[in-house]
């Protein structure tokens, strides 16, 4: 009976692969935000950078960091104390998926703000612009 319980515990530890997959998903979301590796589909040169773009970037970074830490904690939790049911591993995986989809959605909103800002200052005199001119690079949106 003890051998069966130990085998079930070992099989339960395999559920830690679900949040580990979430960590890989978050790593892919960070990778798509590195313009040196992935060519952005649109780059918006702005006369002035609105505060909302800074806020959007900060929220995206915070969401990805918190979700990554949550998945790392989930992996440790599931290895140390294997679950009896699949609910905990799926919850950690769902958190990672929601984080990357939400980050791409926020980036899409940021692109809309960049388009509006670019249109607002399209014919503005050069003396009111910030130098160097800020740019907003939209990500490919692999998850949105």
Secondary structure, DSSP 8 states (H G I E B T S, - for coil): -HHHHHHHHHHHHTTHHHHHHHHHHHHHHHHTT-TTTS--SEEEE-SS--HHHHHHHHHHHHHHHHHHHHHHHHHHHHHHS--SSSHHHHHHHHHHHHHHHHHHHHHHHHHHHHHHHHHHTTT--GGGS-SS--EEEE---TT-
